[in-house]
Amino acid sequence: MDTARTVPGAQAVARAASLLRLVTASGEAGANLHELAQSGGLSRSTTHRLLSALRAEGLVDRDEDTARWMPGPELFLMGSVAASRYDITALARDIVRSLAVKTEESAFLSVRRADETVCLLREEGSFPIRSFVLSEGVRFPLGVASAGLAILSFLPDHDVDAYLDRHPELSERWGRTHGVKPLRTRLTETKERGYAINPGLIVEGSWGMGAAVFDRAGRPEWALSLTGVEFRFGPDRIAHLGRTLLAHAHQLSSRIASARR
C-alpha cells in the first residue's frame, strides 16, 4: 500500500523529505532550484514552495549570493541528537584510515538508508591519482556503487526481489549493465567471493570494491569500499585488495557488535 496516497498530508511530507535528501546530497556546494526540481521530479513552483517551508523551520538554508540551497542549522541539531544511536563513524574512523593506508587507495564508509547508500567517511590513500566518484554525503541506489552492491548481495532474497521490483528505472538511469539480469549476476558473484567489484560502471576508468559490514543481528547495514583508477585493479592486486577489505569489514562488524551489547 502506498502510504503517500492513503495518509492525509503524507505526499507533502514525502516530497519535502525527498528534497531534504537531495539538498544534503549536494554537499557543501549546495544545489540550485532547477537542479532540485529536476532531480525531485517536481515543478519549480512546488519545489520553491516546499524549500521555503523547510527554510522557515531551519531545515534548509539559501545562500543569498549564489541562490543555492544547503542544509540548515536545525538539521545539524537533529543529527547531533540522532548520532548517539545511529552514528558509527567514531568506531569506524581508524579502520577506514587503516584501509586507506594499507591499500594506498581512497577508502570509504557508507551506510544503508532505505534503498540507498550514503557515504559517511572518506580517507585518501597515498597513491596520487584518485577517483572522485564518492565523497561524504553522496548517495547511490543499492546495487550501483560497490558499497551498495555489497549490501544488496547479502540481503535476504525476498528483499532483493522487492527492491528490484520497486526500481525498474535502474537500467534507464545507470545504463544497461544495471538491468535485472546483469545486476543479479553481479550479486551472485559478490556473495560467492565475499566482496563487490565495480569495473568502471559509474565512471569509465574509475573502479571500486566494497564489503558489507553487519550489525549484531547479521544484517548488512554498512559497507567499506575502495575506489581508484582502473590500472590499479589488476587481477592479482584485486585478490589482495579483496582480502584486505574483508579483514577490515570483519573487524568493524565485530567492533559494532561489541560496542552495542
VEXMAR-802874 format. One record per residue (C-alpha): x, y, z; residue in one letter. Coordinates in Angstrom, 1 decimal, m for minus. Each point is the difference from the previous one (the first is absolute). Example, Ala and Ser with C-alpha at 12.3 -4.5 7.8 and 13.67 -1.06 7.14 Angstrom:
BEGIN
+--------+--------+--------+-----+
|      X |      Y |      Z | res |
+--------+--------+--------+-----+
|   12.3 |   m4.5 |    7.8 |   a |
|    1.4 |    3.4 |   m0.7 |   s |
+--------+--------+--------+-----+
END
This chain:
BEGIN
+--------+--------+--------+-----+
|      X |      Y |      Z | res |
+--------+--------+--------+-----+
|    0.0 |    0.0 |    0.0 |   m |
|    1.3 |    3.5 |   m0.9 |   d |
|    0.0 |    1.9 |    3.2 |   t |
|    0.5 |    3.3 |   m1.8 |   a |
|   m3.5 |   m0.5 |   m1.6 |   r |
|   m1.9 |   m1.3 |    3.0 |   t |
|    1.2 |    2.2 |    2.9 |   v |
|   m1.2 |    3.7 |   m0.2 |   p |
|    3.0 |    2.3 |   m0.5 |   g |
|    2.4 |   m2.9 |   m0.6 |   a |
|    0.7 |    1.0 |   m3.5 |   q |
|    1.2 |    3.4 |    1.0 |   a |
|    2.2 |   m1.5 |    2.7 |   v |
|    1.5 |   m2.5 |   m2.4 |   a |
|    0.8 |    2.8 |   m2.5 |   r |
|    1.5 |    2.1 |    2.7 |   a |
|    2.1 |   m2.9 |    1.3 |   a |
|    1.2 |   m0.7 |   m3.6 |   s |
|    1.1 |    3.6 |   m0.4 |   l |
|    1.8 |   m0.2 |    3.3 |   l |
|    1.9 |   m3.0 |   m1.2 |   r |
|    0.9 |    1.7 |   m3.3 |   l |
|    1.2 |    3.1 |    1.8 |   v |
|    2.2 |   m2.0 |    2.4 |   t |
|    1.3 |   m2.1 |   m2.9 |   a |
|    1.2 |    3.2 |   m1.8 |   s |
|    2.7 |    0.5 |    2.6 |   g |
|    1.6 |    3.2 |    1.0 |   e |
|   m0.6 |    1.6 |   m3.5 |   a |
|   m3.8 |   m0.4 |    0.4 |   g |
|   m2.4 |   m0.2 |   m2.9 |   a |
|   m2.1 |    2.5 |   m2.0 |   n |
|   m3.7 |    0.0 |   m0.4 |   l |
|    0.1 |   m1.4 |   m3.5 |   h |
|    2.2 |   m2.9 |    1.0 |   e |
|   m2.2 |   m0.9 |    3.0 |   l |
|   m3.2 |    0.2 |   m2.0 |   a |
|    1.4 |   m2.2 |   m2.7 |   q |
|    1.4 |   m2.6 |    2.3 |   s |
|   m3.1 |    0.0 |    2.2 |   g |
|   m2.4 |   m0.3 |   m3.0 |   g |
|   m1.9 |    3.1 |    1.2 |   l |
|   m0.9 |    3.3 |   m1.6 |   s |
|    2.1 |    3.0 |    0.8 |   r |
|   m2.9 |    1.7 |    1.9 |   s |
|   m0.7 |   m3.1 |    2.1 |   t |
|    3.7 |   m0.4 |    0.8 |   t |
|    0.4 |    3.7 |    0.9 |   h |
|   m3.1 |   m0.2 |    2.3 |   r |
|    1.3 |   m3.1 |    1.8 |   l |
|    3.5 |    1.4 |    0.4 |   l |
|   m1.3 |    3.2 |    1.4 |   s |
|   m2.0 |   m1.9 |    2.6 |   a |
|    3.0 |   m2.1 |    0.9 |   l |
|    2.1 |    3.2 |    0.2 |   r |
|   m2.5 |    1.6 |    2.4 |   a |
|    0.5 |   m3.0 |    2.3 |   e |
|    3.8 |    0.2 |   m0.3 |   g |
|    0.3 |   m3.3 |   m1.8 |   l |
|    1.6 |    1.5 |   m3.1 |   v |
|    1.7 |    3.3 |   m0.7 |   d |
|    0.5 |    2.2 |   m3.2 |   r |
|    3.2 |    1.8 |   m0.8 |   d |
|   m1.0 |    3.5 |   m1.0 |   e |
|    3.0 |    0.4 |   m2.3 |   d |
|   m0.3 |   m3.2 |   m2.0 |   t |
|   m3.7 |   m0.8 |    0.5 |   a |
|    1.0 |   m3.6 |    0.8 |   r |
|   m1.8 |   m2.0 |    2.6 |   w |
|    2.0 |   m1.7 |    2.8 |   m |
|   m0.7 |   m2.0 |    3.2 |   p |
|   m1.3 |    2.2 |    2.8 |   g |
|    1.0 |    0.4 |    3.7 |   p |
|   m2.9 |   m2.0 |    1.3 |   e |
|    1.2 |   m3.0 |   m1.9 |   l |
|    3.3 |    0.2 |    1.9 |   f |
|   m1.8 |    0.1 |    3.3 |   l |
|   m2.2 |   m3.0 |   m0.9 |   m |
|    3.0 |   m1.9 |   m1.4 |   g |
|    1.9 |    0.6 |    3.2 |   s |
|   m2.8 |   m1.6 |    2.1 |   v |
|   m0.4 |   m2.9 |   m2.4 |   a |
|    3.7 |   m0.7 |   m0.3 |   a |
|    0.2 |   m1.6 |    3.5 |   s |
|   m2.2 |   m2.8 |   m1.3 |   r |
|    0.8 |   m0.3 |   m3.7 |   y |
|    3.5 |    1.4 |   m0.6 |   d |
|    2.9 |   m2.5 |   m0.1 |   i |
|    2.5 |    2.3 |   m1.5 |   t |
|    2.0 |    0.2 |    3.3 |   a |
|    0.2 |   m3.8 |    0.1 |   l |
|    1.0 |   m0.1 |   m3.7 |   a |
|    2.3 |    2.9 |   m0.6 |   r |
|    3.3 |   m1.7 |    0.9 |   d |
|   m1.0 |   m3.1 |   m2.0 |   i |
|   m0.8 |    2.0 |   m3.1 |   v |
|    3.3 |    1.8 |    0.5 |   r |
|    1.8 |   m3.3 |    0.3 |   s |
|   m1.6 |   m1.2 |   m3.2 |   l |
|    1.2 |    3.0 |   m1.9 |   a |
|    3.5 |   m0.3 |    1.4 |   v |
|    0.3 |   m3.7 |   m0.8 |   k |
|   m1.5 |    0.2 |   m3.5 |   t |
|    1.3 |    3.5 |   m0.9 |   e |
|   m3.5 |    0.5 |   m1.6 |   e |
|   m2.9 |    2.3 |    1.2 |   s |
|   m2.0 |   m1.8 |    2.6 |   a |
|   m3.6 |    0.6 |    1.1 |   f |
|   m2.7 |   m0.9 |    2.5 |   l |
|   m3.6 |    0.0 |   m1.3 |   s |
|   m3.3 |   m0.6 |    1.8 |   v |
|   m3.2 |   m1.5 |   m1.4 |   r |
|   m2.9 |    2.4 |    0.1 |   r |
|   m3.2 |   m1.7 |   m1.4 |   a |
|    0.8 |   m0.7 |   m3.7 |   d |
|    3.2 |    2.0 |   m0.1 |   e |
|    3.5 |    0.2 |    1.4 |   t |
|    1.4 |    3.2 |    1.5 |   v |
|    3.7 |    0.6 |    0.3 |   c |
|    1.0 |    1.0 |    3.6 |   l |
|    3.8 |   m0.1 |    0.0 |   l |
|    2.7 |    0.4 |   m2.6 |   r |
|    3.8 |   m0.5 |    0.6 |   e |
|    2.5 |    0.7 |   m2.8 |   e |
|    2.6 |   m2.5 |   m0.9 |   g |
|    3.6 |    0.9 |   m0.8 |   s |
|   m0.3 |   m0.8 |   m3.7 |   f |
|   m0.1 |    3.4 |   m1.8 |   p |
|   m2.5 |   m0.8 |   m2.7 |   i |
|   m3.4 |   m0.3 |    1.5 |   r |
|   m3.7 |   m0.5 |   m0.8 |   s |
|   m2.5 |    2.6 |    1.1 |   f |
|   m3.2 |   m1.9 |   m0.6 |   v |
|   m0.7 |   m0.3 |    3.8 |   l |
|    0.2 |    2.5 |    2.9 |   s |
|   m1.8 |    0.7 |    3.2 |   e |
|   m3.8 |    0.4 |   m0.4 |   g |
|   m0.1 |   m1.5 |   m3.5 |   v |
|   m2.9 |   m2.5 |   m0.6 |   r |
|   m0.3 |   m2.8 |   m2.4 |   f |
|   m2.8 |   m2.6 |   m0.5 |   p |
|    0.8 |   m3.4 |    1.4 |   l |
|    1.7 |   m2.2 |   m2.6 |   g |
|    1.6 |    2.9 |   m1.9 |   v |
|    3.2 |    1.0 |    1.9 |   a |
|    2.1 |   m2.8 |    1.5 |   s |
|   m1.1 |    0.7 |    3.6 |   a |
|   m3.7 |   m0.3 |   m1.0 |   g |
|    0.8 |   m3.1 |   m2.1 |   l |
|    1.6 |   m1.6 |    3.0 |   a |
|   m2.9 |    0.8 |    2.3 |   i |
|   m2.7 |   m1.1 |   m2.5 |   l |
|    1.8 |   m3.3 |   m0.6 |   s |
|   m0.3 |   m1.0 |    3.7 |   f |
|   m3.7 |    1.0 |    0.4 |   l |
|   m2.5 |   m2.9 |    0.1 |   p |
|   m1.2 |   m1.1 |   m3.5 |   d |
|   m3.5 |    1.3 |    0.6 |   h |
|    1.4 |    3.5 |    0.9 |   d |
|    2.1 |    0.0 |   m3.2 |   v |
|   m3.0 |   m1.0 |   m2.1 |   d |
|   m2.2 |    2.7 |    1.6 |   a |
|    2.8 |    2.6 |   m0.6 |   y |
|    0.3 |   m0.8 |   m3.7 |   l |
|   m3.8 |    0.1 |   m0.4 |   d |
|    0.0 |    3.5 |    1.6 |   r |
|    2.7 |    1.3 |   m2.3 |   h |
|   m0.5 |   m1.0 |   m3.6 |   p |
|    1.7 |    3.4 |   m0.9 |   e |
|    3.5 |   m1.1 |    0.9 |   l |
|    1.0 |   m1.1 |   m3.5 |   s |
|   m1.5 |    3.2 |   m1.5 |   e |
|    1.9 |    2.3 |    2.4 |   r |
|    3.2 |   m1.9 |    0.4 |   w |
|    0.3 |   m2.0 |   m3.2 |   g |
|   m0.7 |   m3.5 |   m1.3 |   r |
|    2.6 |   m1.5 |    2.3 |   t |
|   m2.4 |    0.8 |    2.8 |   h |
|   m2.9 |   m2.0 |   m1.5 |   g |
|   m1.5 |   m2.8 |    2.1 |   v |
|    2.0 |   m2.9 |   m1.7 |   k |
|    3.5 |    1.5 |    0.2 |   p |
|   m0.6 |    1.4 |    3.4 |   l |
|   m1.2 |   m3.4 |    1.4 |   r |
|    3.2 |   m1.5 |   m1.5 |   t |
|    2.2 |    2.5 |    1.9 |   r |
|   m2.0 |   m0.6 |    3.2 |   l |
|    0.7 |   m3.7 |   m0.3 |   t |
|    3.7 |    0.5 |   m0.8 |   e |
|    0.3 |    2.5 |    3.0 |   t |
|   m1.6 |   m2.5 |    2.4 |   k |
|    2.3 |   m2.8 |   m1.2 |   e |
|    3.3 |    1.9 |    0.3 |   r |
|   m1.1 |    2.1 |    3.0 |   g |
|    0.6 |    3.4 |   m1.4 |   y |
|   m1.4 |    2.1 |   m2.9 |   a |
|    1.9 |    1.3 |   m3.0 |   i |
|   m1.2 |    3.0 |   m2.1 |   n |
|    2.1 |    0.0 |   m3.2 |   p |
|   m0.6 |    3.6 |   m1.0 |   g |
|   m3.7 |   m0.3 |   m0.4 |   l |
|   m0.7 |    3.5 |    1.4 |   i |
|    2.9 |    1.9 |   m1.4 |   v |
|    2.2 |   m1.7 |   m2.7 |   e |
|    3.4 |   m0.7 |    1.4 |   g |
|   m1.0 |    0.4 |    3.6 |   s |
|   m0.2 |   m3.3 |    1.8 |   w |
|   m1.4 |   m0.9 |    3.4 |   g |
|   m0.1 |   m2.9 |    2.5 |   m |
|   m2.3 |   m0.4 |    3.0 |   g |
|   m0.6 |   m2.3 |    2.9 |   a |
|   m3.1 |   m0.1 |    2.2 |   a |
|    0.1 |    0.8 |    3.7 |   v |
|   m2.5 |   m1.7 |    2.2 |   f |
|   m2.0 |    0.9 |    3.1 |   d |
|   m0.4 |   m2.3 |    3.0 |   r |
|   m3.0 |   m1.7 |   m1.7 |   a |
|    2.1 |   m0.8 |   m3.1 |   g |
|   m1.7 |    2.7 |   m2.2 |   r |
|    2.2 |    1.8 |   m2.5 |   p |
|   m0.5 |    3.6 |    1.1 |   e |
|    3.3 |    1.6 |   m1.0 |   w |
|    2.9 |   m0.6 |   m2.5 |   a |
|    3.6 |    0.7 |   m0.3 |   l |
|    1.3 |    0.8 |   m3.5 |   s |
|    3.0 |    1.0 |   m2.1 |   l |
|    0.2 |    2.0 |   m3.2 |   t |
|    2.8 |    0.7 |   m2.4 |   g |
|    1.1 |    0.1 |   m3.6 |   v |
|   m0.4 |   m3.1 |   m2.1 |   e |
|    3.7 |   m1.0 |   m0.4 |   f |
|    0.2 |   m0.3 |    3.8 |   r |
|   m2.5 |   m2.8 |   m0.1 |   f |
|    1.7 |   m2.8 |   m1.9 |   g |
|   m1.0 |   m3.7 |    0.7 |   p |
|    2.8 |   m0.7 |    2.5 |   d |
|   m0.4 |    3.2 |    1.9 |   r |
|   m3.8 |   m0.3 |    0.2 |   i |
|    0.4 |   m3.2 |    1.9 |   a |
|    2.3 |    1.7 |    2.5 |   h |
|   m2.2 |    3.0 |    0.3 |   l |
|   m3.0 |   m2.3 |    0.5 |   g |
|    1.6 |   m1.8 |    2.9 |   r |
|    1.0 |    3.3 |    1.6 |   t |
|   m3.4 |    1.4 |   m0.5 |   l |
|   m1.7 |   m3.0 |    1.5 |   l |
|    2.3 |    0.0 |    3.0 |   a |
|   m0.8 |    3.6 |    0.8 |   h |
|   m3.7 |   m0.5 |   m0.5 |   a |
|    0.0 |   m3.0 |    2.4 |   h |
|    1.9 |    2.1 |    2.5 |   q |
|   m2.6 |    2.7 |   m0.1 |   l |
|   m2.9 |   m2.4 |    0.2 |   s |
|    1.6 |   m1.5 |    3.1 |   s |
|    0.6 |    3.4 |    1.5 |   r |
|   m3.6 |    1.0 |   m0.6 |   i |
|   m1.4 |   m3.2 |    1.6 |   a |
|    2.2 |    0.5 |    3.1 |   s |
|   m0.8 |    3.7 |    0.3 |   a |
|   m3.8 |   m0.5 |   m0.1 |   r |
|   m0.4 |   m2.8 |    2.5 |   r |
+--------+--------+--------+-----+
END
